[in-house]
Amino acid sequence: MIDTLDALHSLIAGGESLTLELKKSTAEKDRACRSVCALANGQGGHVVFGVTPTGKVVGQKVTDRTLEELAQEFQGFEPPLVPCLTRIAVVG
């Protein structure tokens, strides 16, 4: 589980890959859902919000409602997915 800023930096150090997709914000939810589906049909991986595709951590305020909306989107998959959603504090 990626649950610290150091762990996040380690994860994104190599950039996007077959198992890592970086999204600047949850405004890219539709594209992120396609990535989650692809990862679920492949070898798994991570979709990280608040990080640009170039690996710059920009952060994003994420409310409980935002996490609920994302989880609801994933439940619409067939079969439904139950991903691990984690918030990491980013202090700028």
PDB file of N, CA, C and O in Angstrom:
ATOM      1  N   MET A   1       0.840  -1.178   0.000  1.00  0.00           N
ATOM      2  CA  MET A   1       0.000   0.000   0.000  1.00  0.00           C
ATOM      3  C   MET A   1       0.887   1.244   0.000  1.00  0.00           C
ATOM      4  O   MET A   1       1.876   1.315   0.729  1.00  0.00           O
ATOM      5  N   ILE A   2       0.527   2.200  -0.808  1.00  0.00           N
ATOM      6  CA  ILE A   2       1.233   3.475  -0.868  1.00  0.00           C
ATOM      7  C   ILE A   2       0.526   4.411   0.107  1.00  0.00           C
ATOM      8  O   ILE A   2      -0.573   4.886  -0.180  1.00  0.00           O
ATOM      9  N   ASP A   3       1.148   4.683   1.263  1.00  0.00           N
ATOM     10  CA  ASP A   3       0.451   5.481   2.272  1.00  0.00           C
ATOM     11  C   ASP A   3       1.286   6.620   2.854  1.00  0.00           C
ATOM     12  O   ASP A   3       0.861   7.274   3.807  1.00  0.00           O
ATOM     13  N   THR A   4       2.467   6.862   2.291  1.00  0.00           N
ATOM     14  CA  THR A   4       3.278   7.990   2.730  1.00  0.00           C
ATOM     15  C   THR A   4       3.778   8.746   1.508  1.00  0.00           C
ATOM     16  O   THR A   4       3.805   8.212   0.400  1.00  0.00           O
ATOM     17  N   LEU A   5       4.171   9.996   1.727  1.00  0.00           N
ATOM     18  CA  LEU A   5       4.687  10.799   0.623  1.00  0.00           C
ATOM     19  C   LEU A   5       5.970  10.190   0.065  1.00  0.00           C
ATOM     20  O   LEU A   5       6.192  10.221  -1.145  1.00  0.00           O
ATOM     21  N   ASP A   6       6.817   9.638   0.936  1.00  0.00           N
ATOM     22  CA  ASP A   6       8.042   8.974   0.467  1.00  0.00           C
ATOM     23  C   ASP A   6       7.716   7.783  -0.419  1.00  0.00           C
ATOM     24  O   ASP A   6       8.351   7.587  -1.455  1.00  0.00           O
ATOM     25  N   ALA A   7       6.729   6.984  -0.020  1.00  0.00           N
ATOM     26  CA  ALA A   7       6.321   5.830  -0.820  1.00  0.00           C
ATOM     27  C   ALA A   7       5.768   6.286  -2.168  1.00  0.00           C
ATOM     28  O   ALA A   7       6.007   5.648  -3.193  1.00  0.00           O
ATOM     29  N   LEU A   8       5.022   7.400  -2.158  1.00  0.00           N
ATOM     30  CA  LEU A   8       4.485   7.943  -3.414  1.00  0.00           C
ATOM     31  C   LEU A   8       5.628   8.358  -4.333  1.00  0.00           C
ATOM     32  O   LEU A   8       5.619   8.031  -5.519  1.00  0.00           O
ATOM     33  N   HIS A   9       6.609   9.075  -3.794  1.00  0.00           N
ATOM     34  CA  HIS A   9       7.746   9.502  -4.614  1.00  0.00           C
ATOM     35  C   HIS A   9       8.492   8.306  -5.195  1.00  0.00           C
ATOM     36  O   HIS A   9       8.929   8.342  -6.345  1.00  0.00           O
ATOM     37  N   SER A  10       8.635   7.260  -4.412  1.00  0.00           N
ATOM     38  CA  SER A  10       9.292   6.048  -4.911  1.00  0.00           C
ATOM     39  C   SER A  10       8.487   5.419  -6.046  1.00  0.00           C
ATOM     40  O   SER A  10       9.050   4.978  -7.049  1.00  0.00           O
ATOM     41  N   LEU A  11       7.172   5.382  -5.879  1.00  0.00           N
ATOM     42  CA  LEU A  11       6.302   4.784  -6.893  1.00  0.00           C
ATOM     43  C   LEU A  11       6.375   5.542  -8.213  1.00  0.00           C
ATOM     44  O   LEU A  11       6.452   4.927  -9.276  1.00  0.00           O
ATOM     45  N   ILE A  12       6.352   6.869  -8.156  1.00  0.00           N
ATOM     46  CA  ILE A  12       6.278   7.668  -9.391  1.00  0.00           C
ATOM     47  C   ILE A  12       7.646   7.994  -9.983  1.00  0.00           C
ATOM     48  O   ILE A  12       7.724   8.587 -11.059  1.00  0.00           O
ATOM     49  N   ALA A  13       8.714   7.621  -9.303  1.00  0.00           N
ATOM     50  CA  ALA A  13      10.070   7.959  -9.757  1.00  0.00           C
ATOM     51  C   ALA A  13      10.358   7.476 -11.177  1.00  0.00           C
ATOM     52  O   ALA A  13      11.053   8.156 -11.933  1.00  0.00           O
ATOM     53  N   GLY A  14       9.837   6.325 -11.539  1.00  0.00           N
ATOM     54  CA  GLY A  14      10.091   5.775 -12.870  1.00  0.00           C
ATOM     55  C   GLY A  14       9.128   6.263 -13.931  1.00  0.00           C
ATOM     56  O   GLY A  14       9.272   5.913 -15.102  1.00  0.00           O
ATOM     57  N   GLY A  15       8.147   7.065 -13.546  1.00  0.00           N
ATOM     58  CA  GLY A  15       7.164   7.579 -14.500  1.00  0.00           C
ATOM     59  C   GLY A  15       6.084   6.562 -14.819  1.00  0.00           C
ATOM     60  O   GLY A  15       6.038   5.469 -14.254  1.00  0.00           O
ATOM     61  N   GLU A  16       5.221   6.952 -15.736  1.00  0.00           N
ATOM     62  CA  GLU A  16       4.112   6.074 -16.123  1.00  0.00           C
ATOM     63  C   GLU A  16       4.639   4.805 -16.779  1.00  0.00           C
ATOM     64  O   GLU A  16       5.696   4.793 -17.411  1.00  0.00           O
ATOM     65  N   SER A  17       3.859   3.732 -16.606  1.00  0.00           N
ATOM     66  CA  SER A  17       4.260   2.433 -17.141  1.00  0.00           C
ATOM     67  C   SER A  17       3.012   1.589 -17.366  1.00  0.00           C
ATOM     68  O   SER A  17       1.892   2.093 -17.291  1.00  0.00           O
ATOM     69  N   LEU A  18       3.205   0.323 -17.639  1.00  0.00           N
ATOM     70  CA  LEU A  18       2.075  -0.591 -17.813  1.00  0.00           C
ATOM     71  C   LEU A  18       1.294  -0.783 -16.517  1.00  0.00           C
ATOM     72  O   LEU A  18       0.153  -1.244 -16.544  1.00  0.00           O
ATOM     73  N   THR A  19       1.902  -0.433 -15.378  1.00  0.00           N
ATOM     74  CA  THR A  19       1.240  -0.616 -14.094  1.00  0.00           C
ATOM     75  C   THR A  19       1.059   0.682 -13.310  1.00  0.00           C
ATOM     76  O   THR A  19       0.673   0.649 -12.142  1.00  0.00           O
ATOM     77  N   LEU A  20       1.336   1.829 -13.944  1.00  0.00           N
ATOM     78  CA  LEU A  20       1.200   3.114 -13.257  1.00  0.00           C
ATOM     79  C   LEU A  20       0.656   4.172 -14.208  1.00  0.00           C
ATOM     80  O   LEU A  20       1.213   4.415 -15.279  1.00  0.00           O
ATOM     81  N   GLU A  21      -0.427   4.784 -13.802  1.00  0.00           N
ATOM     82  CA  GLU A  21      -1.052   5.873 -14.568  1.00  0.00           C
ATOM     83  C   GLU A  21      -1.134   7.083 -13.642  1.00  0.00           C
ATOM     84  O   GLU A  21      -1.620   6.973 -12.516  1.00  0.00           O
ATOM     85  N   LEU A  22      -0.666   8.225 -14.108  1.00  0.00           N
ATOM     86  CA  LEU A  22      -0.661   9.449 -13.315  1.00  0.00           C
ATOM     87  C   LEU A  22      -1.689  10.426 -13.876  1.00  0.00           C
ATOM     88  O   LEU A  22      -1.728  10.673 -15.082  1.00  0.00           O
ATOM     89  N   LYS A  23      -2.516  10.976 -13.000  1.00  0.00           N
ATOM     90  CA  LYS A  23      -3.557  11.934 -13.385  1.00  0.00           C
ATOM     91  C   LYS A  23      -3.407  13.181 -12.524  1.00  0.00           C
ATOM     92  O   LYS A  23      -3.257  13.090 -11.306  1.00  0.00           O
ATOM     93  N   LYS A  24      -3.448  14.339 -13.160  1.00  0.00           N
ATOM     94  CA  LYS A  24      -3.285  15.595 -12.439  1.00  0.00           C
ATOM     95  C   LYS A  24      -4.420  15.834 -11.450  1.00  0.00           C
ATOM     96  O   LYS A  24      -4.189  16.366 -10.365  1.00  0.00           O
ATOM     97  N   SER A  25      -5.649  15.446 -11.813  1.00  0.00           N
ATOM     98  CA  SER A  25      -6.780  15.668 -10.902  1.00  0.00           C
ATOM     99  C   SER A  25      -7.893  14.669 -11.175  1.00  0.00           C
ATOM    100  O   SER A  25      -7.880  13.945 -12.170  1.00  0.00           O
ATOM    101  N   THR A  26      -8.852  14.653 -10.261  1.00  0.00           N
ATOM    102  CA  THR A  26      -9.998  13.766 -10.432  1.00  0.00           C
ATOM    103  C   THR A  26     -10.921  14.258 -11.539  1.00  0.00           C
ATOM    104  O   THR A  26     -11.881  13.575 -11.893  1.00  0.00           O
ATOM    105  N   ALA A  27     -10.640  15.436 -12.089  1.00  0.00           N
ATOM    106  CA  ALA A  27     -11.394  15.896 -13.264  1.00  0.00           C
ATOM    107  C   ALA A  27     -11.159  14.940 -14.434  1.00  0.00           C
ATOM    108  O   ALA A  27     -11.941  14.923 -15.385  1.00  0.00           O
ATOM    109  N   GLU A  28     -10.104  14.159 -14.373  1.00  0.00           N
ATOM    110  CA  GLU A  28      -9.794  13.164 -15.399  1.00  0.00           C
ATOM    111  C   GLU A  28     -10.379  11.798 -15.030  1.00  0.00           C
ATOM    112  O   GLU A  28      -9.838  10.757 -15.404  1.00  0.00           O
ATOM    113  N   LYS A  29     -11.480  11.818 -14.299  1.00  0.00           N
ATOM    114  CA  LYS A  29     -12.094  10.589 -13.776  1.00  0.00           C
ATOM    115  C   LYS A  29     -12.421   9.586 -14.878  1.00  0.00           C
ATOM    116  O   LYS A  29     -12.155   8.395 -14.720  1.00  0.00           O
ATOM    117  N   ASP A  30     -12.990  10.042 -15.988  1.00  0.00           N
ATOM    118  CA  ASP A  30     -13.362   9.116 -17.059  1.00  0.00           C
ATOM    119  C   ASP A  30     -12.142   8.401 -17.632  1.00  0.00           C
ATOM    120  O   ASP A  30     -12.165   7.187 -17.839  1.00  0.00           O
ATOM    121  N   ARG A  31     -11.090   9.151 -17.882  1.00  0.00           N
ATOM    122  CA  ARG A  31      -9.865   8.548 -18.405  1.00  0.00           C
ATOM    123  C   ARG A  31      -9.241   7.629 -17.360  1.00  0.00           C
ATOM    124  O   ARG A  31      -8.688   6.582 -17.698  1.00  0.00           O
ATOM    125  N   ALA A  32      -9.330   8.022 -16.090  1.00  0.00           N
ATOM    126  CA  ALA A  32      -8.785   7.192 -15.018  1.00  0.00           C
ATOM    127  C   ALA A  32      -9.543   5.870 -14.928  1.00  0.00           C
ATOM    128  O   ALA A  32      -8.940   4.821 -14.704  1.00  0.00           O
ATOM    129  N   CYS A  33     -10.854   5.920 -15.101  1.00  0.00           N
ATOM    130  CA  CYS A  33     -11.657   4.686 -15.058  1.00  0.00           C
ATOM    131  C   CYS A  33     -11.257   3.739 -16.184  1.00  0.00           C
ATOM    132  O   CYS A  33     -11.216   2.525 -15.982  1.00  0.00           O
ATOM    133  N   ARG A  34     -10.964   4.271 -17.355  1.00  0.00           N
ATOM    134  CA  ARG A  34     -10.490   3.418 -18.454  1.00  0.00           C
ATOM    135  C   ARG A  34      -9.143   2.792 -18.085  1.00  0.00           C
ATOM    136  O   ARG A  34      -8.882   1.630 -18.395  1.00  0.00           O
ATOM    137  N   SER A  35      -8.294   3.578 -17.419  1.00  0.00           N
ATOM    138  CA  SER A  35      -6.997   3.051 -16.991  1.00  0.00           C
ATOM    139  C   SER A  35      -7.167   1.964 -15.941  1.00  0.00           C
ATOM    140  O   SER A  35      -6.489   0.938 -15.994  1.00  0.00           O
ATOM    141  N   VAL A  36      -8.068   2.180 -14.987  1.00  0.00           N
ATOM    142  CA  VAL A  36      -8.320   1.179 -13.950  1.00  0.00           C
ATOM    143  C   VAL A  36      -8.802  -0.117 -14.594  1.00  0.00           C
ATOM    144  O   VAL A  36      -8.375  -1.203 -14.203  1.00  0.00           O
ATOM    145  N   CYS A  37      -9.684  -0.005 -15.571  1.00  0.00           N
ATOM    146  CA  CYS A  37     -10.194  -1.184 -16.266  1.00  0.00           C
ATOM    147  C   CYS A  37      -9.049  -1.923 -16.966  1.00  0.00           C
ATOM    148  O   CYS A  37      -8.962  -3.149 -16.894  1.00  0.00           O
ATOM    149  N   ALA A  38      -8.182  -1.179 -17.635  1.00  0.00           N
ATOM    150  CA  ALA A  38      -7.042  -1.798 -18.319  1.00  0.00           C
ATOM    151  C   ALA A  38      -6.110  -2.473 -17.323  1.00  0.00           C
ATOM    152  O   ALA A  38      -5.634  -3.581 -17.573  1.00  0.00           O
ATOM    153  N   LEU A  39      -5.846  -1.817 -16.196  1.00  0.00           N
ATOM    154  CA  LEU A  39      -4.981  -2.410 -15.184  1.00  0.00           C
ATOM    155  C   LEU A  39      -5.605  -3.683 -14.606  1.00  0.00           C
ATOM    156  O   LEU A  39      -4.913  -4.672 -14.365  1.00  0.00           O
ATOM    157  N   ALA A  40      -6.925  -3.642 -14.387  1.00  0.00           N
ATOM    158  CA  ALA A  40      -7.624  -4.810 -13.832  1.00  0.00           C
ATOM    159  C   ALA A  40      -7.579  -5.988 -14.805  1.00  0.00           C
ATOM    160  O   ALA A  40      -7.542  -7.143 -14.381  1.00  0.00           O
ATOM    161  N   ASN A  41      -7.582  -5.701 -16.094  1.00  0.00           N
ATOM    162  CA  ASN A  41      -7.520  -6.763 -17.100  1.00  0.00           C
ATOM    163  C   ASN A  41      -6.089  -7.191 -17.396  1.00  0.00           C
ATOM    164  O   ASN A  41      -5.866  -8.150 -18.136  1.00  0.00           O
ATOM    165  N   GLY A  42      -5.126  -6.489 -16.826  1.00  0.00           N
ATOM    166  CA  GLY A  42      -3.719  -6.816 -17.022  1.00  0.00           C
ATOM    167  C   GLY A  42      -3.118  -7.354 -15.741  1.00  0.00           C
ATOM    168  O   GLY A  42      -3.660  -8.258 -15.104  1.00  0.00           O
ATOM    169  N   GLN A  43      -1.987  -6.777 -15.380  1.00  0.00           N
ATOM    170  CA  GLN A  43      -1.274  -7.266 -14.197  1.00  0.00           C
ATOM    171  C   GLN A  43      -1.499  -6.411 -12.961  1.00  0.00           C
ATOM    172  O   GLN A  43      -0.773  -6.546 -11.976  1.00  0.00           O
ATOM    173  N   GLY A  44      -2.493  -5.533 -12.998  1.00  0.00           N
ATOM    174  CA  GLY A  44      -2.775  -4.667 -11.852  1.00  0.00           C
ATOM    175  C   GLY A  44      -1.886  -3.442 -11.869  1.00  0.00           C
ATOM    176  O   GLY A  44      -1.082  -3.260 -12.783  1.00  0.00           O
ATOM    177  N   GLY A  45      -2.031  -2.604 -10.858  1.00  0.00           N
ATOM    178  CA  GLY A  45      -1.195  -1.417 -10.791  1.00  0.00           C
ATOM    179  C   GLY A  45      -1.866  -0.304 -10.015  1.00  0.00           C
ATOM    180  O   GLY A  45      -2.744  -0.539  -9.185  1.00  0.00           O
ATOM    181  N   HIS A  46      -1.433   0.916 -10.303  1.00  0.00           N
ATOM    182  CA  HIS A  46      -1.895   2.093  -9.575  1.00  0.00           C
ATOM    183  C   HIS A  46      -2.311   3.201 -10.531  1.00  0.00           C
ATOM    184  O   HIS A  46      -1.683   3.419 -11.567  1.00  0.00           O
ATOM    185  N   VAL A  47      -3.389   3.902 -10.159  1.00  0.00           N
ATOM    186  CA  VAL A  47      -3.762   5.166 -10.791  1.00  0.00           C
ATOM    187  C   VAL A  47      -3.632   6.193  -9.680  1.00  0.00           C
ATOM    188  O   VAL A  47      -4.274   6.078  -8.636  1.00  0.00           O
ATOM    189  N   VAL A  48      -2.794   7.201  -9.912  1.00  0.00           N
ATOM    190  CA  VAL A  48      -2.501   8.197  -8.884  1.00  0.00           C
ATOM    191  C   VAL A  48      -3.011   9.559  -9.338  1.00  0.00           C
ATOM    192  O   VAL A  48      -2.640  10.046 -10.406  1.00  0.00           O
ATOM    193  N   PHE A  49      -3.860  10.165  -8.522  1.00  0.00           N
ATOM    194  CA  PHE A  49      -4.356  11.512  -8.788  1.00  0.00           C
ATOM    195  C   PHE A  49      -3.483  12.515  -8.040  1.00  0.00           C
ATOM    196  O   PHE A  49      -2.930  12.204  -6.985  1.00  0.00           O
ATOM    197  N   GLY A  50      -3.365  13.723  -8.596  1.00  0.00           N
ATOM    198  CA  GLY A  50      -2.579  14.775  -7.953  1.00  0.00           C
ATOM    199  C   GLY A  50      -1.126  14.772  -8.377  1.00  0.00           C
ATOM    200  O   GLY A  50      -0.288  15.432  -7.763  1.00  0.00           O
ATOM    201  N   VAL A  51      -0.827  14.014  -9.448  1.00  0.00           N
ATOM    202  CA  VAL A  51       0.527  13.947  -9.988  1.00  0.00           C
ATOM    203  C   VAL A  51       0.426  14.098 -11.502  1.00  0.00           C
ATOM    204  O   VAL A  51      -0.350  13.395 -12.150  1.00  0.00           O
ATOM    205  N   THR A  52       1.207  15.013 -12.061  1.00  0.00           N
ATOM    206  CA  THR A  52       1.167  15.213 -13.510  1.00  0.00           C
ATOM    207  C   THR A  52       1.818  14.028 -14.219  1.00  0.00           C
ATOM    208  O   THR A  52       2.578  13.286 -13.597  1.00  0.00           O
ATOM    209  N   PRO A  53       1.537  13.838 -15.505  1.00  0.00           N
ATOM    210  CA  PRO A  53       2.161  12.739 -16.249  1.00  0.00           C
ATOM    211  C   PRO A  53       3.692  12.808 -16.269  1.00  0.00           C
ATOM    212  O   PRO A  53       4.354  11.805 -16.536  1.00  0.00           O
ATOM    213  N   THR A  54       4.254  13.987 -15.986  1.00  0.00           N
ATOM    214  CA  THR A  54       5.707  14.109 -15.930  1.00  0.00           C
ATOM    215  C   THR A  54       6.254  13.768 -14.551  1.00  0.00           C
ATOM    216  O   THR A  54       7.469  13.783 -14.352  1.00  0.00           O
ATOM    217  N   GLY A  55       5.371  13.456 -13.582  1.00  0.00           N
ATOM    218  CA  GLY A  55       5.798  13.040 -12.259  1.00  0.00           C
ATOM    219  C   GLY A  55       5.855  14.141 -11.218  1.00  0.00           C
ATOM    220  O   GLY A  55       6.356  13.920 -10.116  1.00  0.00           O
ATOM    221  N   LYS A  56       5.352  15.322 -11.545  1.00  0.00           N
ATOM    222  CA  LYS A  56       5.348  16.419 -10.578  1.00  0.00           C
ATOM    223  C   LYS A  56       4.142  16.264  -9.643  1.00  0.00           C
ATOM    224  O   LYS A  56       3.002  16.196 -10.102  1.00  0.00           O
ATOM    225  N   VAL A  57       4.397  16.210  -8.338  1.00  0.00           N
ATOM    226  CA  VAL A  57       3.323  16.096  -7.349  1.00  0.00           C
ATOM    227  C   VAL A  57       2.710  17.481  -7.170  1.00  0.00           C
ATOM    228  O   VAL A  57       3.358  18.397  -6.663  1.00  0.00           O
ATOM    229  N   VAL A  58       1.449  17.625  -7.593  1.00  0.00           N
ATOM    230  CA  VAL A  58       0.752  18.906  -7.467  1.00  0.00           C
ATOM    231  C   VAL A  58      -0.312  18.850  -6.384  1.00  0.00           C
ATOM    232  O   VAL A  58      -0.784  19.887  -5.917  1.00  0.00           O
ATOM    233  N   GLY A  59      -0.686  17.654  -5.989  1.00  0.00           N
ATOM    234  CA  GLY A  59      -1.693  17.487  -4.952  1.00  0.00           C
ATOM    235  C   GLY A  59      -3.080  17.866  -5.429  1.00  0.00           C
ATOM    236  O   GLY A  59      -3.256  18.414  -6.517  1.00  0.00           O
ATOM    237  N   GLN A  60      -4.050  17.567  -4.601  1.00  0.00           N
ATOM    238  CA  GLN A  60      -5.439  17.889  -4.880  1.00  0.00           C
ATOM    239  C   GLN A  60      -6.231  17.671  -3.613  1.00  0.00           C
ATOM    240  O   GLN A  60      -6.008  16.699  -2.892  1.00  0.00           O
ATOM    241  N   LYS A  61      -7.167  18.582  -3.337  1.00  0.00           N
ATOM    242  CA  LYS A  61      -8.065  18.351  -2.215  1.00  0.00           C
ATOM    243  C   LYS A  61      -9.023  17.244  -2.612  1.00  0.00           C
ATOM    244  O   LYS A  61      -9.686  17.324  -3.646  1.00  0.00           O
ATOM    245  N   VAL A  62      -9.091  16.216  -1.789  1.00  0.00           N
ATOM    246  CA  VAL A  62      -9.971  15.087  -2.070  1.00  0.00           C
ATOM    247  C   VAL A  62     -10.904  14.911  -0.879  1.00  0.00           C
ATOM    248  O   VAL A  62     -10.471  14.602   0.231  1.00  0.00           O
ATOM    249  N   THR A  63     -12.174  15.110  -1.130  1.00  0.00           N
ATOM    250  CA  THR A  63     -13.173  14.972  -0.082  1.00  0.00           C
ATOM    251  C   THR A  63     -13.655  13.524  -0.007  1.00  0.00           C
ATOM    252  O   THR A  63     -13.398  12.722  -0.905  1.00  0.00           O
ATOM    253  N   ASP A  64     -14.350  13.210   1.070  1.00  0.00           N
ATOM    254  CA  ASP A  64     -14.963  11.884   1.179  1.00  0.00           C
ATOM    255  C   ASP A  64     -15.911  11.660   0.011  1.00  0.00           C
ATOM    256  O   ASP A  64     -15.995  10.552  -0.520  1.00  0.00           O
ATOM    257  N   ARG A  65     -16.617  12.696  -0.387  1.00  0.00           N
ATOM    258  CA  ARG A  65     -17.571  12.593  -1.502  1.00  0.00           C
ATOM    259  C   ARG A  65     -16.852  12.206  -2.795  1.00  0.00           C
ATOM    260  O   ARG A  65     -17.349  11.379  -3.559  1.00  0.00           O
ATOM    261  N   THR A  66     -15.687  12.801  -3.039  1.00  0.00           N
ATOM    262  CA  THR A  66     -14.909  12.464  -4.237  1.00  0.00           C
ATOM    263  C   THR A  66     -14.536  10.988  -4.228  1.00  0.00           C
ATOM    264  O   THR A  66     -14.663  10.306  -5.245  1.00  0.00           O
ATOM    265  N   LEU A  67     -14.076  10.492  -3.080  1.00  0.00           N
ATOM    266  CA  LEU A  67     -13.728   9.071  -2.980  1.00  0.00           C
ATOM    267  C   LEU A  67     -14.947   8.179  -3.178  1.00  0.00           C
ATOM    268  O   LEU A  67     -14.852   7.125  -3.806  1.00  0.00           O
ATOM    269  N   GLU A  68     -16.091   8.598  -2.644  1.00  0.00           N
ATOM    270  CA  GLU A  68     -17.326   7.835  -2.834  1.00  0.00           C
ATOM    271  C   GLU A  68     -17.711   7.783  -4.309  1.00  0.00           C
ATOM    272  O   GLU A  68     -18.130   6.738  -4.806  1.00  0.00           O
ATOM    273  N   GLU A  69     -17.571   8.907  -5.008  1.00  0.00           N
ATOM    274  CA  GLU A  69     -17.906   8.943  -6.436  1.00  0.00           C
ATOM    275  C   GLU A  69     -16.992   8.031  -7.233  1.00  0.00           C
ATOM    276  O   GLU A  69     -17.448   7.323  -8.130  1.00  0.00           O
ATOM    277  N   LEU A  70     -15.710   8.043  -6.915  1.00  0.00           N
ATOM    278  CA  LEU A  70     -14.779   7.150  -7.609  1.00  0.00           C
ATOM    279  C   LEU A  70     -15.117   5.691  -7.335  1.00  0.00           C
ATOM    280  O   LEU A  70     -15.159   4.876  -8.257  1.00  0.00           O
ATOM    281  N   ALA A  71     -15.356   5.363  -6.075  1.00  0.00           N
ATOM    282  CA  ALA A  71     -15.700   3.986  -5.722  1.00  0.00           C
ATOM    283  C   ALA A  71     -16.973   3.543  -6.436  1.00  0.00           C
ATOM    284  O   ALA A  71     -17.080   2.394  -6.867  1.00  0.00           O
ATOM    285  N   GLN A  72     -17.937   4.453  -6.561  1.00  0.00           N
ATOM    286  CA  GLN A  72     -19.185   4.138  -7.253  1.00  0.00           C
ATOM    287  C   GLN A  72     -18.929   3.856  -8.730  1.00  0.00           C
ATOM    288  O   GLN A  72     -19.531   2.948  -9.302  1.00  0.00           O
ATOM    289  N   GLU A  73     -18.052   4.619  -9.338  1.00  0.00           N
ATOM    290  CA  GLU A  73     -17.693   4.374 -10.745  1.00  0.00           C
ATOM    291  C   GLU A  73     -17.109   2.974 -10.903  1.00  0.00           C
ATOM    292  O   GLU A  73     -17.454   2.254 -11.840  1.00  0.00           O
ATOM    293  N   PHE A  74     -16.223   2.593  -9.982  1.00  0.00           N
ATOM    294  CA  PHE A  74     -15.580   1.285 -10.085  1.00  0.00           C
ATOM    295  C   PHE A  74     -16.577   0.154  -9.881  1.00  0.00           C
ATOM    296  O   PHE A  74     -16.395  -0.929 -10.437  1.00  0.00           O
ATOM    297  N   GLN A  75     -17.620   0.380  -9.103  1.00  0.00           N
ATOM    298  CA  GLN A  75     -18.647  -0.637  -8.894  1.00  0.00           C
ATOM    299  C   GLN A  75     -19.445  -0.898 -10.172  1.00  0.00           C
ATOM    300  O   GLN A  75     -20.080  -1.943 -10.313  1.00  0.00           O
ATOM    301  N   GLY A  76     -19.407   0.062 -11.102  1.00  0.00           N
ATOM    302  CA  GLY A  76     -20.112  -0.105 -12.368  1.00  0.00           C
ATOM    303  C   GLY A  76     -19.403  -1.049 -13.322  1.00  0.00           C
ATOM    304  O   GLY A  76     -19.971  -1.415 -14.351  1.00  0.00           O
ATOM    305  N   PHE A  77     -18.187  -1.452 -13.012  1.00  0.00           N
ATOM    306  CA  PHE A  77     -17.453  -2.381 -13.861  1.00  0.00           C
ATOM    307  C   PHE A  77     -18.060  -3.768 -13.713  1.00  0.00           C
ATOM    308  O   PHE A  77     -18.699  -4.074 -12.707  1.00  0.00           O
ATOM    309  N   GLU A  78     -17.854  -4.596 -14.718  1.00  0.00           N
ATOM    310  CA  GLU A  78     -18.352  -5.969 -14.676  1.00  0.00           C
ATOM    311  C   GLU A  78     -17.190  -6.922 -14.849  1.00  0.00           C
ATOM    312  O   GLU A  78     -16.641  -6.971 -15.949  1.00  0.00           O
ATOM    313  N   PRO A  79     -16.782  -7.663 -13.878  1.00  0.00           N
ATOM    314  CA  PRO A  79     -17.333  -7.676 -12.528  1.00  0.00           C
ATOM    315  C   PRO A  79     -16.906  -6.421 -11.773  1.00  0.00           C
ATOM    316  O   PRO A  79     -15.911  -5.790 -12.130  1.00  0.00           O
ATOM    317  N   PRO A  80     -17.653  -6.055 -10.733  1.00  0.00           N
ATOM    318  CA  PRO A  80     -17.326  -4.848  -9.970  1.00  0.00           C
ATOM    319  C   PRO A  80     -15.927  -4.935  -9.357  1.00  0.00           C
ATOM    320  O   PRO A  80     -15.484  -6.004  -8.938  1.00  0.00           O
ATOM    321  N   LEU A  81     -15.243  -3.794  -9.313  1.00  0.00           N
ATOM    322  CA  LEU A  81     -13.921  -3.721  -8.697  1.00  0.00           C
ATOM    323  C   LEU A  81     -14.027  -3.086  -7.317  1.00  0.00           C
ATOM    324  O   LEU A  81     -14.876  -2.230  -7.071  1.00  0.00           O
ATOM    325  N   VAL A  82     -13.170  -3.513  -6.445  1.00  0.00           N
ATOM    326  CA  VAL A  82     -13.092  -2.908  -5.115  1.00  0.00           C
ATOM    327  C   VAL A  82     -11.637  -2.489  -4.906  1.00  0.00           C
ATOM    328  O   VAL A  82     -10.878  -3.173  -4.221  1.00  0.00           O
ATOM    329  N   PRO A  83     -11.255  -1.349  -5.509  1.00  0.00           N
ATOM    330  CA  PRO A  83      -9.860  -0.917  -5.382  1.00  0.00           C
ATOM    331  C   PRO A  83      -9.570  -0.331  -4.008  1.00  0.00           C
ATOM    332  O   PRO A  83     -10.483   0.042  -3.271  1.00  0.00           O
ATOM    333  N   CYS A  84      -8.315  -0.256  -3.681  1.00  0.00           N
ATOM    334  CA  CYS A  84      -7.868   0.376  -2.442  1.00  0.00           C
ATOM    335  C   CYS A  84      -7.683   1.869  -2.740  1.00  0.00           C
ATOM    336  O   CYS A  84      -6.823   2.242  -3.538  1.00  0.00           O
ATOM    337  N   LEU A  85      -8.479   2.707  -2.107  1.00  0.00           N
ATOM    338  CA  LEU A  85      -8.366   4.148  -2.286  1.00  0.00           C
ATOM    339  C   LEU A  85      -7.667   4.728  -1.066  1.00  0.00           C
ATOM    340  O   LEU A  85      -8.092   4.502   0.067  1.00  0.00           O
ATOM    341  N   THR A  86      -6.601   5.471  -1.298  1.00  0.00           N
ATOM    342  CA  THR A  86      -5.805   6.026  -0.192  1.00  0.00           C
ATOM    343  C   THR A  86      -5.537   7.500  -0.440  1.00  0.00           C
ATOM    344  O   THR A  86      -5.234   7.909  -1.561  1.00  0.00           O
ATOM    345  N   ARG A  87      -5.652   8.295   0.622  1.00  0.00           N
ATOM    346  CA  ARG A  87      -5.282   9.715   0.566  1.00  0.00           C
ATOM    347  C   ARG A  87      -3.914   9.873   1.227  1.00  0.00           C
ATOM    348  O   ARG A  87      -3.652   9.293   2.280  1.00  0.00           O
ATOM    349  N   ILE A  88      -3.051  10.662   0.600  1.00  0.00           N
ATOM    350  CA  ILE A  88      -1.737  10.963   1.160  1.00  0.00           C
ATOM    351  C   ILE A  88      -1.632  12.465   1.320  1.00  0.00           C
ATOM    352  O   ILE A  88      -1.860  13.210   0.367  1.00  0.00           O
ATOM    353  N   ALA A  89      -1.294  12.911   2.501  1.00  0.00           N
ATOM    354  CA  ALA A  89      -1.159  14.352   2.750  1.00  0.00           C
ATOM    355  C   ALA A  89       0.058  14.889   2.022  1.00  0.00           C
ATOM    356  O   ALA A  89       1.164  14.367   2.160  1.00  0.00           O
ATOM    357  N   VAL A  90      -0.162  15.942   1.242  1.00  0.00           N
ATOM    358  CA  VAL A  90       0.908  16.611   0.517  1.00  0.00           C
ATOM    359  C   VAL A  90       0.935  18.049   1.010  1.00  0.00           C
ATOM    360  O   VAL A  90      -0.006  18.806   0.775  1.00  0.00           O
ATOM    361  N   VAL A  91       1.992  18.420   1.681  1.00  0.00           N
ATOM    362  CA  VAL A  91       2.114  19.786   2.208  1.00  0.00           C
ATOM    363  C   VAL A  91       3.089  20.537   1.324  1.00  0.00           C
ATOM    364  O   VAL A  91       4.245  20.144   1.167  1.00  0.00           O
ATOM    365  N   GLY A  92       2.593  21.642   0.740  1.00  0.00           N
ATOM    366  CA  GLY A  92       3.415  22.390  -0.199  1.00  0.00           C
ATOM    367  C   GLY A  92       4.040  23.490   0.433  1.00  0.00           C
ATOM    368  O   GLY A  92       4.776  24.237  -0.213  1.00  0.00           O
TER     369      GLY A  92
END
